């Protein structure tokens, strides 16, 4: 009993400190620190648990039950969260942080379930493989992630609208070009529920700002904020929250034993929390650098930080935060205090200290709406298929590949270990299996996204059909970075081919069709081709064309055969009509080079190595070297991505003369 008291007494002290600090932060109006306090408290708890081996007694008490691995995780991941929740509940800010706490709970549950499945994967002797436990915990993780996503949607999930016209677009283009990132997209986040004034950068993709930011800041200050965000592109972020994941993986997998034989417990106990604090310090340094970048972009030969200074003061007022903060608050923050940022900008821009003091002390004046940029009309649009949807879908597709490739590689490596009787042939079979599995995972995930889009369009349009992308023109082109310009529901009805979307309704009589042929128009496909259809405009008699990109599972070859059969079926009694058809010019396809494509493998390769470690390498003697898993991962990645590199759109012959 005394031994248990010695082990768990430090946790009691940590719990009291974490609860008190959270309550103090919330009472002083620093509820935004809850995320940092939860992460740091959990990291400290994990490090202390690993140092004191507190999970051993829990595993011993629950030996032989499905909760042998989950119970220590429950102790290490959920008790710190309970302390943070208790501290927040003892403050007036409990309602404001409730949604964040629910998110932390679901994240902890998903992480715990994944880690509980790892020991079952590591014991990969077929006799010891507890498949039911693996499936159970992975299902719990999937359900937690789904619930987290549903919570985000219920909170008024934002819809992104790309800024493509107007004075804001012109000014943004000038800022982006001066920053060395021409063509960077600017998006406006809209929601059914009001979003706080905010903006953030997605390096390599664009900048997102909320509607309230657009309507709350004069043009010059908004320019400064956008210049600040695009300045983040010069330094990739190092997420402090990844330290939490590393701490959980390092203390609750086979890596724990490896760490125990390599480093002192003090290194883990103090090193993990210090790594988190250093990551927070790096994020604050990035904010200072972005502020300096904003002043440089808005200055004419010399830094001009005045607009950013007033924008920071206004933002602090809107968020009801004091410009100054205590040292411990700033140590736990991702952003420096407003006062420090303003004074640093003032020093670089040679603004007098008296002027800075006046800015910090003066109340923020109300704005005349004429001082702000106008919101684009698309903000009030209810369109489902938009450039923002295409951008989000492309992002999802990229993440699907990054995650599917390592998952398939680890599964193939584990399977190859069990096929030792096949000799060297098992390595080739493992690579083949990994490639096929990666492709199936990507196809399944993409099909899920397209099914959701199809259902939403079907409900809105009141029609049925198979989801199809439409690209105007008779040759493959790119429309805002995507291979099709529009998406709608296609079907054959009353002898006509019908394509119905939110912007157009094409109904073609077979007699107006000039030519149907297959063309290579999908850069991500090795051999797949899409049907191209030329037709006479029923109004002008001109020859027009479009390419169809089937998105609902039907292959391009099959759709081509159905179109040919429909055309051969004869004339329809109804005439052709193409209201809303827009012959968008698009852009010439630019081949993708090997360099960026290969760099994209970095994330998948890193995840593959981590997966190889948590499933037993290098502790299991029978485990294959991680280089084999990397080989499988690269083969799967190459199969998915290299078609884009080798794709070259061919020329399409002119239509045959028909009488």
C-alpha positions in Angstrom: 0.0 0.0 0.0 2.8 2.4 0.9 4.4 1.6 -2.5 1.2 2.6 -4.3 1.0 5.8 -2.3 4.5 6.7 -3.4 3.6 6.1 -7.0 0.3 8.0 -7.1 1.1 10.9 -4.7 2.9 12.9 -7.5 -0.2 12.5 -9.7 -2.4 14.0 -7.0 -0.1 17.0 -6.8 -0.1 17.4 -10.6 -3.9 17.1 -10.6 -4.3 19.8 -8.0 -1.9 22.1 -9.8 -3.5 21.6 -13.2 -7.0 22.2 -11.9 -6.0 25.4 -10.0 -4.0 26.8 -13.0 -6.9 26.2 -15.4 -9.4 27.8 -13.0 -7.0 30.8 -12.6 -6.6 31.2 -16.4 -10.3 31.1 -17.0 -11.1 33.5 -14.2 -8.7 36.1 -15.6 -10.2 35.9 -19.1 -7.5 33.6 -20.6 -9.8 30.7 -21.5 -7.9 30.3 -24.8 -5.1 28.7 -22.7 -7.3 25.7 -22.0 -5.9 23.9 -25.0 -2.3 24.5 -24.0 -3.0 23.5 -20.4 -4.7 20.3 -21.5 -1.8 19.4 -23.8 1.0 20.3 -21.3 -0.8 18.6 -18.4 -1.3 15.4 -20.5 2.3 15.4 -21.6 3.5 15.8 -18.0 1.1 13.1 -16.9 2.4 10.7 -19.6 6.0 11.4 -18.7 5.4 10.9 -15.0 3.5 7.7 -15.6 6.3 6.3 -17.8 8.9 7.3 -15.2 7.0 5.7 -12.3 5.6 2.7 -14.2 2.2 3.5 -12.8 0.5 1.5 -15.6 2.0 -1.8 -14.4 -0.3 -2.1 -11.4 -3.3 -1.3 -13.5 -2.4 -3.9 -16.2 -1.8 -6.5 -13.5 -5.2 -5.9 -11.9 -7.0 -6.1 -15.3 -4.8 -8.9 -16.9 -6.8 -11.1 -19.3 -9.5 -8.5 -20.0 -10.0 -6.5 -23.1 -9.1 -3.4 -21.1 -5.6 -4.4 -20.1 -4.1 -1.8 -22.4 -6.9 0.7 -22.4 -7.1 1.3 -18.6 -3.6 2.7 -18.3 -4.4 5.0 -21.3 -7.6 6.0 -19.5 -5.6 7.0 -16.5 -2.9 8.9 -18.5 -5.1 10.7 -21.0 -8.5 11.2 -19.4 -7.5 12.2 -15.8 -5.6 15.3 -17.0 -8.6 16.2 -19.1 -10.9 15.8 -16.1 -8.6 18.1 -14.1 -8.8 20.8 -16.8 -12.6 20.4 -17.1 -13.0 20.7 -13.3 -10.9 23.9 -13.3 -12.9 25.4 -16.1 -16.2 24.4 -14.4 -15.1 26.4 -11.3 -15.0 29.6 -13.4 -17.4 31.8 -15.3 -15.9 30.7 -18.6 -17.3 27.1 -18.4 -19.8 27.7 -21.2 -17.2 29.2 -23.5 -14.8 26.3 -23.2 -17.4 23.4 -23.2 -17.1 22.7 -26.9 -13.3 22.7 -26.7 -13.4 20.2 -23.8 -15.7 17.9 -25.8 -13.2 18.0 -28.7 -10.4 17.2 -26.3 -12.4 14.2 -25.0 -13.0 12.8 -28.5 -9.3 13.4 -29.5 -8.2 11.5 -26.3 -10.7 8.7 -27.0 -9.5 8.3 -30.6 -5.8 8.3 -29.5 -6.4 5.9 -26.7 -8.3 3.4 -28.9 -5.5 3.5 -31.6 -2.8 2.9 -28.9 -4.9 0.1 -27.3 -4.9 -1.7 -30.7 -1.1 -1.4 -31.2 0.0 -4.1 -28.6 -2.3 -6.6 -30.5 -0.7 -5.6 -33.8 2.8 -6.0 -32.3 2.2 -9.6 -31.2 1.8 -10.7 -34.7 2.2 -14.4 -34.2 -1.0 -15.7 -35.7 -1.7 -17.7 -32.6 -1.4 -14.6 -30.5 -3.1 -12.2 -32.9 -6.3 -10.8 -31.2 -8.1 -9.7 -34.3 -11.3 -9.0 -32.5 -9.5 -6.6 -30.1 -7.8 -4.8 -33.0 -11.1 -4.3 -34.8 -12.9 -3.2 -31.7 -10.4 -0.5 -30.8 -10.1 0.7 -34.3 -13.9 1.0 -34.6 -13.9 3.1 -31.4 -11.2 5.3 -32.9 -13.2 5.7 -36.1 -16.4 6.5 -34.2 -14.6 9.1 -32.1 -13.2 10.8 -35.2 -16.7 10.8 -36.8 -18.2 12.3 -33.7 -15.5 15.0 -33.7 -16.3 15.9 -37.3 -20.1 15.9 -36.6 -19.5 18.3 -33.7 -17.6 20.6 -36.0 -20.5 20.6 -38.4 -23.1 21.2 -35.7 -21.0 24.2 -34.6 -21.8 25.8 -37.9 -19.2 24.2 -40.2 -17.7 27.0 -42.3 -18.1 27.1 -46.0 -15.2 28.6 -48.0 -15.9 31.1 -50.8 -13.0 32.1 -53.0 -12.5 35.8 -53.6 -12.2 36.1 -57.4 -13.3 39.6 -58.3 -13.5 43.1 -56.8 -11.1 45.5 -55.2 -10.1 43.0 -52.5 -9.0 40.5 -55.1 -7.0 43.1 -56.9 -5.3 44.2 -53.7 -4.7 40.6 -52.5 -3.1 39.7 -55.9 -0.7 42.7 -55.5 0.3 41.6 -52.0 0.7 38.0 -53.0 2.9 38.9 -55.9 5.1 41.2 -53.8 5.4 38.4 -51.2 6.7 36.0 -53.9 3.6 33.9 -54.0 1.6 35.0 -57.1 -1.6 33.2 -57.7 -2.2 32.4 -54.0 -5.9 32.0 -53.4 -7.9 34.0 -50.8 -11.0 32.4 -49.3 -13.8 33.8 -47.1 -15.2 31.5 -44.4 -18.9 31.8 -43.9 -21.1 29.9 -41.5 -24.7 29.7 -40.3 -23.3 30.7 -36.9 -21.2 33.9 -36.5 -17.4 33.2 -36.6 -15.0 35.3 -34.6 -12.8 37.8 -36.6 -9.8 35.6 -37.6 -7.5 34.7 -40.5 -5.1 31.8 -41.0 -2.7 30.6 -43.6 -2.5 27.2 -45.3 1.1 27.3 -46.8 1.1 26.2 -50.4 -2.7 26.5 -50.7 -4.1 29.9 -49.6 -5.3 32.2 -46.9 -8.7 32.0 -45.2 -10.4 34.9 -43.4 -13.8 35.1 -41.7 -16.7 37.4 -42.7 -16.5 39.2 -39.4 -12.9 40.1 -40.1 -13.8 41.5 -43.5 -16.5 43.7 -42.0 -14.7 44.8 -38.8 -11.4 46.2 -40.3 -10.7 49.1 -42.6 -9.0 48.3 -45.9 -5.5 49.2 -44.8 -5.7 47.2 -41.7 -7.1 44.2 -43.5 -4.3 44.5 -46.0 -1.8 44.3 -43.1 -3.5 41.2 -41.7 -3.5 39.4 -45.0 0.1 40.4 -45.6 0.9 38.9 -42.1 -0.8 35.6 -43.1 1.0 35.2 -46.4 4.3 35.9 -44.6 3.8 32.6 -42.8 4.4 30.9 -46.1 8.1 31.5 -45.7 8.3 29.4 -42.5 6.5 26.1 -42.2 4.8 25.6 -38.9 6.0 23.1 -36.2 2.9 22.1 -34.4 3.2 21.9 -30.6 0.3 19.5 -30.5 2.4 16.8 -32.3 4.5 16.6 -29.1 1.4 15.2 -27.3 1.0 12.5 -30.0 4.7 11.7 -29.8 4.5 11.5 -26.0 1.6 9.1 -26.1 3.1 6.9 -28.7 6.5 6.9 -27.0 5.2 5.9 -23.6 2.4 3.5 -24.6 3.9 1.3 -27.3 6.9 -0.9 -27.8 9.0 2.2 -28.0 8.6 2.6 -24.3 10.9 -0.3 -23.6 13.3 1.0 -26.3 13.4 4.4 -24.7 13.9 2.9 -21.2 17.1 1.2 -22.4 18.5 4.3 -24.2 17.7 7.4 -22.1 17.4 8.4 -18.5 13.9 8.8 -17.1 14.7 12.4 -16.3 15.2 13.0 -20.0 11.6 11.9 -20.6 10.2 13.6 -17.5 11.6 17.0 -18.3 12.4 16.7 -22.0 8.8 16.1 -23.3 7.3 19.2 -21.5 10.3 21.3 -22.5 9.8 20.2 -26.1 6.2 21.4 -25.9 7.1 24.7 -24.5 9.9 25.2 -27.1 7.4 24.4 -29.8 5.1 27.1 -28.4 8.1 29.5 -28.3 8.7 28.7 -32.0 5.1 29.6 -32.9 5.4 32.9 -31.1 8.6 33.6 -32.9 6.8 32.9 -36.2 4.2 35.5 -35.3 6.9 38.1 -34.8 8.4 37.2 -38.1 5.0 37.4 -39.9 4.4 40.8 -38.3 7.7 42.0 -39.7 6.8 40.5 -43.1 3.5 42.4 -43.1 5.3 45.7 -42.3 7.8 45.0 -45.2 5.0 44.2 -47.7 3.0 47.3 -46.9 6.0 49.6 -46.7 7.5 51.5 -49.6 11.2 50.7 -49.4 11.2 50.7 -45.6 9.0 48.8 -43.1 5.6 50.3 -42.3 4.0 48.6 -39.4 1.4 51.2 -38.5 -1.5 49.4 -40.1 -0.6 46.1 -38.5 -0.2 47.9 -35.1 -3.7 49.4 -35.3 -5.1 46.1 -36.6 -3.6 44.2 -33.6 -5.1 46.7 -31.2 -8.5 46.4 -32.9 -8.3 42.6 -32.8 -7.5 42.6 -29.1 -10.5 44.8 -28.5 -12.8 42.6 -30.5 -11.6 39.4 -28.7 -11.9 41.2 -25.4 -8.3 40.5 -24.4 -6.0 42.8 -22.5 -2.9 43.9 -24.6 -0.7 43.0 -21.7 -0.4 39.5 -20.1 1.7 37.9 -17.4 4.8 35.9 -18.2 3.2 32.5 -17.5 0.3 33.3 -19.7 2.6 34.1 -22.6 4.7 31.0 -22.0 1.5 28.9 -22.6 0.3 31.0 -25.6 0.7 30.3 -29.3 0.8 34.1 -29.9 2.8 36.8 -28.1 1.0 39.5 -26.2 -0.5 42.3 -28.2 1.6 44.9 -26.5 4.9 43.1 -27.3 3.9 42.7 -30.9 2.9 46.3 -31.3 6.1 47.6 -29.6 8.3 45.4 -31.7 6.6 46.7 -34.9 6.9 50.2 -33.6 10.6 49.8 -33.1 11.1 48.5 -36.6 8.9 51.2 -38.1 10.5 54.0 -36.0 7.2 54.9 -34.3 7.6 57.1 -31.2 6.9 55.3 -27.9 4.4 58.0 -27.0 2.3 57.1 -30.0 2.4 53.4 -29.1 1.2 54.2 -25.5 -1.6 56.3 -27.0 -2.6 53.4 -29.3 -2.7 50.9 -26.4 -4.7 53.2 -24.2 -7.2 54.7 -26.7 -10.5 52.9 -27.3 -11.1 51.5 -30.7 -13.4 53.7 -32.8 -16.5 52.4 -34.7 -16.1 51.9 -38.4 -18.0 53.3 -41.2 -19.0 50.4 -43.5 -17.6 52.4 -46.5 -14.1 52.0 -45.0 -14.3 48.2 -45.4 -14.0 46.0 -48.5 -17.3 44.8 -49.9 -18.2 41.1 -49.3 -18.5 39.1 -52.6 -22.0 38.2 -53.6 -21.1 34.5 -53.3 -21.1 34.9 -49.5 -24.8 34.7 -49.6 -24.9 31.9 -52.2 -26.4 28.5 -51.3 -24.5 26.7 -54.0 -23.2 23.2 -53.1 -20.6 22.7 -55.8 -18.2 25.6 -55.6 -14.5 26.2 -56.1 -14.2 26.0 -52.3 -15.7 22.5 -52.4 -13.3 21.5 -55.1 -10.4 22.9 -53.1 -11.5 21.1 -49.9 -12.0 17.9 -51.9 -8.5 18.1 -53.4 -7.1 18.6 -49.8 -9.0 15.6 -48.6 -7.7 13.6 -51.6 -4.1 14.5 -50.7 -4.6 13.5 -47.1 -6.2 10.3 -48.1 -3.1 9.4 -50.1 -0.8 10.4 -47.3 -2.6 8.1 -44.8 -3.6 5.3 -47.1 0.0 4.7 -48.4 1.6 4.0 -45.0 -1.4 2.0 -43.8 -1.2 -0.2 -46.8 2.6 -0.5 -46.5 2.4 -1.6 -42.8 -0.4 -4.1 -43.6 1.6 -5.5 -46.5 4.8 -5.8 -44.4 2.9 -7.6 -41.6 1.4 -10.0 -44.1 4.7 -10.6 -45.8 6.2 -11.7 -42.4 3.6 -14.5 -42.2 4.4 -15.8 -45.8 8.0 -16.9 -45.1 7.2 -20.3 -46.7 7.0 -18.5 -50.1 10.6 -17.4 -50.0 11.7 -14.4 -52.0 8.4 -14.3 -53.9 6.6 -13.0 -50.8 8.4 -9.7 -51.1 7.0 -9.1 -54.6 3.5 -10.2 -53.5 3.8 -7.9 -50.5 4.5 -4.9 -52.8 1.7 -5.9 -55.1 -0.7 -6.3 -52.2 0.3 -2.9 -50.7 -0.2 -1.1 -54.1 -3.7 -2.7 -54.5 -4.7 -2.0 -50.9 -3.6 1.7 -51.2 -5.5 2.1 -54.4 -8.7 0.5 -52.9 -8.5 2.7 -49.8 -8.1 5.9 -51.9 -11.0 4.9 -54.3 -13.3 4.0 -51.3 -12.6 7.3 -49.5 -13.0 9.3 -52.7 -16.2 7.5 -53.6 -17.6 8.4 -50.1 -17.0 12.1 -50.8 -18.6 11.9 -54.2 -21.7 10.0 -52.8 -22.2 12.8 -50.3 -22.0 15.4 -53.1 -24.4 13.4 -55.2 -27.0 13.1 -52.5 -26.9 16.8 -51.7 -27.3 17.8 -55.4 -30.1 15.3 -55.8 -32.0 16.8 -52.9 -31.5 20.4 -54.0 -32.2 19.8 -57.7 -35.0 17.3 -57.2 -33.5 14.9 -59.7 -31.6 11.7 -59.9 -28.7 10.5 -62.0 -25.0 9.5 -61.8 -22.6 12.2 -60.6 -20.5 13.6 -63.4 -18.0 16.3 -63.8 -18.2 18.5 -66.9 -15.3 20.3 -68.6 -16.3 22.6 -71.5 -14.2 22.2 -74.7 -12.9 19.2 -76.7 -9.4 19.0 -75.2 -8.3 18.5 -71.6 -7.8 21.7 -69.7 -7.5 22.8 -66.1 -10.1 25.0 -64.4 -8.8 26.7 -61.3 -6.5 23.8 -60.7 -9.1 21.1 -61.3 -9.9 18.9 -64.3 -13.6 19.7 -64.5 -15.5 23.0 -64.3 -18.9 21.9 -63.0 -20.5 18.8 -61.4 -24.1 17.6 -61.9 -26.3 14.6 -62.4 -26.4 12.9 -65.8 -29.0 10.5 -67.1 -30.9 9.5 -70.3 -34.5 10.5 -70.4 -37.2 10.9 -73.1 -34.6 10.0 -75.7 -32.3 12.8 -74.7 -29.0 13.0 -72.8 -29.6 15.2 -69.7 -27.0 16.9 -67.5 -28.4 18.9 -64.7 -26.3 21.0 -62.3 -26.8 24.2 -60.2 -25.6 26.4 -63.1 -26.6 24.6 -66.3 -29.2 22.1 -67.7 -28.0 20.4 -70.9 -30.5 18.3 -72.9 -29.3 16.9 -76.1 -31.2 15.3 -79.0 -29.1 12.5 -80.6 -29.4 14.2 -84.0 -27.5 17.3 -82.7 -24.5 15.2 -81.7 -21.6 15.5 -84.1 -19.1 13.1 -82.5 -18.5 11.0 -79.4 -15.0 9.8 -78.6 -12.7 8.8 -75.7 -9.9 11.2 -74.7 -7.2 11.1 -72.0 -8.4 13.8 -69.6 -7.7 12.5 -66.1 -4.1 13.2 -65.1 -4.3 10.9 -62.0 -5.3 7.8 -64.1 -2.8 5.5 -65.9 -5.1 4.2 -68.6 -8.6 5.6 -67.9 -10.2 7.7 -70.6 -13.2 10.0 -70.6 -15.9 10.6 -73.2 -15.8 13.8 -75.2 -19.0 14.9 -76.9 -19.3 17.4 -79.8 -22.7 18.8 -80.6 -24.4 21.6 -82.6 -25.6 24.6 -80.6 -29.4 24.6 -81.0 -29.4 28.4 -81.1 -26.4 29.3 -83.3 -25.6 26.1 -85.1 -21.9 26.3 -84.0 -20.0 23.2 -83.0 -19.5 23.0 -79.2 -18.1 20.3 -77.0 -17.6 19.1 -73.5 -15.8 16.3 -71.7 -17.6 14.2 -69.1 -15.7 12.9 -66.0 -17.8 10.2 -64.3 -17.5 10.5 -60.5 -20.0 8.0 -59.2 -18.2 4.7 -59.9 -19.2 4.3 -63.6 -16.1 4.0 -65.8 -15.4 6.4 -68.7 -15.4 3.5 -71.2 -18.8 2.3 -70.0 -20.3 5.8 -70.2 -18.8 6.1 -73.7 -20.6 2.9 -74.7 -23.9 4.0 -73.3 -23.6 7.3 -75.1 -22.9 5.5 -78.4 -25.9 3.3 -77.8 -28.1 6.3 -77.1 -26.9 8.1 -80.2 -27.5 5.0 -82.3 -31.0 4.8 -80.9 -32.3 7.5 -83.2 -34.1 10.8 -82.9 -35.9 12.2 -79.8 -39.2 14.0 -80.2 -37.9 16.7 -77.9 -35.4 19.4 -79.1 -32.0 20.1 -77.6 -31.4 22.9 -75.1 -28.3 24.1 -73.3 -29.3 26.9 -70.9 -26.5 28.0 -68.7 -23.8 26.2 -70.7 -20.6 28.2 -70.3 -17.7 27.5 -72.6 -15.1 28.4 -69.9 -11.7 28.7 -71.5 -9.7 27.0 -68.7 -6.0 26.9 -68.6 -3.5 24.8 -70.6 -2.4 21.8 -68.6 1.1 22.2 -67.2 3.0 19.0 -66.6 4.0 18.3 -62.9 7.7 17.8 -62.3 9.2 14.9 -60.3 10.7 17.1 -57.6 7.4 18.3 -55.9 5.9 14.9 -56.4 8.8 13.1 -54.6 8.8 15.7 -51.8 5.2 14.8 -51.2 6.3 11.3 -50.1 8.0 12.8 -47.0 4.9 12.7 -44.9 3.9 9.2 -46.0 7.4 7.9 -45.6 7.7 9.3 -42.1 4.3 7.8 -41.1 5.4 4.5 -42.5 8.6 4.5 -40.4 6.5 5.3 -37.3 4.1 2.6 -38.1 6.9 0.1 -38.5 8.2 1.1 -35.0 4.9 0.9 -33.2 4.2 -2.6 -34.7 7.3 -4.1 -33.3 10.4 -3.0 -35.2 13.2 -3.2 -34.0 12.2 -5.2 -30.9 10.7 -8.3 -32.7 13.3 -10.5 -34.2 11.0 -11.7 -37.0 10.1 -8.2 -38.0 11.1 -7.1 -41.5 13.4 -4.1 -41.7 11.5 -0.8 -42.1 13.2 -0.3 -45.5 10.9 -2.9 -46.9 7.8 -1.1 -45.6 9.3 2.1 -47.1 9.7 0.3 -50.4 6.1 -0.8 -50.4 4.9 2.7 -49.4 6.9 4.2 -52.2 5.5 1.7 -54.7 2.0 2.6 -53.6 2.7 6.3 -53.7 4.3 6.0 -57.2 1.3 4.1 -58.5 -1.1 6.8 -57.2 1.0 9.9 -58.1 3.3 9.2 -61.0 0.4 9.2 -63.6 0.2 12.9 -62.9 3.9 13.3 -63.7 3.7 11.3 -67.0 0.3 12.7 -68.1 0.5 14.5 -71.4 -2.9 15.6 -73.0 -3.0 14.6 -76.6 -4.5 16.7 -79.4 -8.1 15.9 -80.4 -8.7 15.8 -84.2 -11.3 18.0 -85.7 -14.8 16.5 -86.0 -15.5 14.4 -89.0 -17.6 16.1 -91.7 -21.1 14.7 -91.6 -24.1 15.2 -94.0 
